[in-house]
């Protein structure tokens, strides 16, 4: 069980670091970024079954512009 808790802890630490890096590049506070992430996941999960533990959100720069990039793994997707 220790292995799995370390893996989850490392994933949490990586996510926190990504949020700090995004904060450094924008005017958003870490709390605002976390709220944004939670709102996005809540909205998306109304329509699609997602894996919230594997979500990664970050910023990419392209010259002067910035882009919010979200990697949101989907679980079982079924057509209705």
SELUM-862308 format. One record per residue (C-alpha): residue number from 1; residue in three letters; x, y, z. Coordinates in Angstrom, 1 decimal. Layout:
+------+------+--------+--------+--------+
! resi ! resn !     c1 !     c2 !     c3 !
+------+------+--------+--------+--------+
!  NUM !  ALA !      X !      Y !      Z !
...
+------+------+--------+--------+--------+
END
This chain:
+------+------+--------+--------+--------+
! resi ! resn !     c1 !     c2 !     c3 !
+------+------+--------+--------+--------+
!    1 !  UNK !    0.0 !    0.0 !    0.0 !
!    2 !  UNK !    2.9 !    2.4 !    0.6 !
!    3 !  UNK !    3.8 !    2.3 !   -3.1 !
!    4 !  UNK !    0.4 !    3.6 !   -4.1 !
!    5 !  UNK !    0.3 !    6.3 !   -1.5 !
!    6 !  UNK !    3.7 !    7.5 !   -2.7 !
!    7 !  UNK !    2.6 !    7.5 !   -6.3 !
!    8 !  UNK !   -0.5 !    9.5 !   -5.4 !
!    9 !  UNK !    1.6 !   11.9 !   -3.3 !
!   10 !  UNK !    4.0 !   12.4 !   -6.1 !
!   11 !  UNK !    1.1 !   13.1 !   -8.5 !
!   12 !  UNK !   -0.3 !   15.6 !   -6.0 !
!   13 !  UNK !    3.0 !   17.4 !   -5.6 !
!   14 !  UNK !    3.4 !   17.6 !   -9.4 !
!   15 !  UNK !    0.0 !   19.1 !   -9.7 !
!   16 !  UNK !    0.7 !   21.7 !   -7.0 !
!   17 !  UNK !    3.9 !   22.6 !   -8.7 !
!   18 !  UNK !    2.2 !   23.0 !  -12.0 !
!   19 !  UNK !   -0.4 !   25.4 !  -10.4 !
!   20 !  UNK !    2.5 !   27.4 !   -8.8 !
!   21 !  UNK !    4.1 !   27.7 !  -12.3 !
!   22 !  UNK !    0.9 !   28.8 !  -13.9 !
!   23 !  UNK !    0.4 !   31.4 !  -11.1 !
!   24 !  UNK !    3.9 !   32.8 !  -11.8 !
!   25 !  UNK !    2.9 !   33.3 !  -15.4 !
!   26 !  UNK !   -0.5 !   34.9 !  -14.9 !
!   27 !  UNK !   -2.3 !   37.3 !  -12.6 !
!   28 !  UNK !   -4.4 !   34.5 !  -11.1 !
!   29 !  UNK !   -3.8 !   33.4 !   -7.5 !
!   30 !  UNK !   -3.3 !   29.7 !   -6.7 !
!   31 !  UNK !   -6.8 !   29.7 !   -5.1 !
!   32 !  UNK !   -8.3 !   31.1 !   -8.3 !
!   33 !  UNK !   -6.5 !   28.5 !  -10.5 !
!   34 !  UNK !   -7.7 !   25.7 !   -8.2 !
!   35 !  UNK !  -11.3 !   27.1 !   -8.4 !
!   36 !  UNK !  -11.0 !   27.3 !  -12.2 !
!   37 !  UNK !   -9.8 !   23.7 !  -12.4 !
!   38 !  UNK !  -12.7 !   22.6 !  -10.1 !
!   39 !  UNK !  -15.3 !   24.5 !  -12.1 !
!   40 !  UNK !  -14.0 !   23.1 !  -15.4 !
!   41 !  UNK !  -14.0 !   19.5 !  -14.0 !
!   42 !  UNK !  -17.5 !   19.9 !  -12.6 !
!   43 !  UNK !  -18.9 !   21.2 !  -15.9 !
!   44 !  UNK !  -17.2 !   18.6 !  -18.0 !
!   45 !  UNK !  -18.2 !   15.8 !  -15.7 !
!   46 !  UNK !  -21.9 !   16.7 !  -16.2 !
!   47 !  UNK !  -21.5 !   15.3 !  -19.7 !
!   48 !  UNK !  -18.6 !   12.9 !  -19.7 !
!   49 !  UNK !  -17.2 !   10.5 !  -17.1 !
!   50 !  UNK !  -13.7 !   11.7 !  -16.4 !
!   51 !  UNK !  -10.7 !   10.7 !  -14.2 !
!   52 !  UNK !  -10.3 !   13.7 !  -11.9 !
!   53 !  UNK !   -7.1 !   12.3 !  -10.3 !
!   54 !  UNK !   -5.3 !   12.2 !  -13.7 !
!   55 !  UNK !   -6.2 !   15.7 !  -14.8 !
!   56 !  UNK !   -3.4 !   18.1 !  -15.7 !
!   57 !  UNK !   -3.9 !   21.7 !  -16.4 !
!   58 !  UNK !   -1.1 !   24.1 !  -17.4 !
!   59 !  UNK !   -0.2 !   27.2 !  -19.4 !
!   60 !  UNK !    1.7 !   27.3 !  -22.7 !
!   61 !  UNK !    3.3 !   30.3 !  -24.1 !
!   62 !  UNK !    3.5 !   31.0 !  -27.8 !
!   63 !  UNK !    5.3 !   34.3 !  -28.3 !
!   64 !  UNK !    3.2 !   36.9 !  -26.5 !
!   65 !  UNK !    0.1 !   34.8 !  -26.1 !
!   66 !  UNK !   -0.7 !   32.3 !  -23.4 !
!   67 !  UNK !   -2.9 !   29.3 !  -23.7 !
!   68 !  UNK !   -4.6 !   27.2 !  -20.9 !
!   69 !  UNK !   -4.1 !   23.6 !  -21.8 !
!   70 !  UNK !   -6.1 !   20.8 !  -20.0 !
!   71 !  UNK !   -5.3 !   17.1 !  -20.3 !
!   72 !  UNK !   -8.5 !   15.4 !  -19.0 !
!   73 !  UNK !   -8.5 !   11.6 !  -19.3 !
!   74 !  UNK !  -11.9 !   10.2 !  -20.2 !
!   75 !  UNK !  -13.3 !    7.1 !  -18.6 !
!   76 !  UNK !  -15.9 !    4.9 !  -20.4 !
!   77 !  UNK !  -17.4 !    7.0 !  -23.2 !
!   78 !  UNK !  -20.7 !    5.7 !  -24.4 !
!   79 !  UNK !  -22.8 !    7.2 !  -27.2 !
!   80 !  UNK !  -26.5 !    7.9 !  -26.5 !
+------+------+--------+--------+--------+
END
